[in-house]
């Protein structure tokens, strides 16, 4: 995984909540990360061996997720507007 700039959004450690509870996922789980942004949780979960799909309404944020995804990361990113009207 390429090293991320400390000023790059998405390069932060995953939230304490995700770190605390991710051990409850079964091995090689399929995980959906809604509002994934630039993928900090996708990166963490994929590193634990899970198959992660990220969804975000921002194509720009997903481009950020793709920048770190070249090192054999098994992930998918999808742009979607999740609001109802």
Phi, psi and omega in degrees: 000131180295148178287139183260147175293141180295347180260001181274121177298137182098349180269357180291162174295155177297160181300155178301325180297312180296317179297320183293320190256354184296338179293345180281346178288140176292157179305140177055038180292152170269122187239135175253120178256101180275136186061051187289343181058226181272008165093026181298323178282326175300315181298314180299309184292322177296322177297336176273002176096013180268155175267113190248134172243128179250140178234133176208153179279347182260110175297328178296316178297319180295328175299321176298320178295322181292333182298325180264358185273007185276349185272046178081013181289128178267092179215160174230148175232139180226137175268132180205141173267121188258004180278145171257153183241000000 
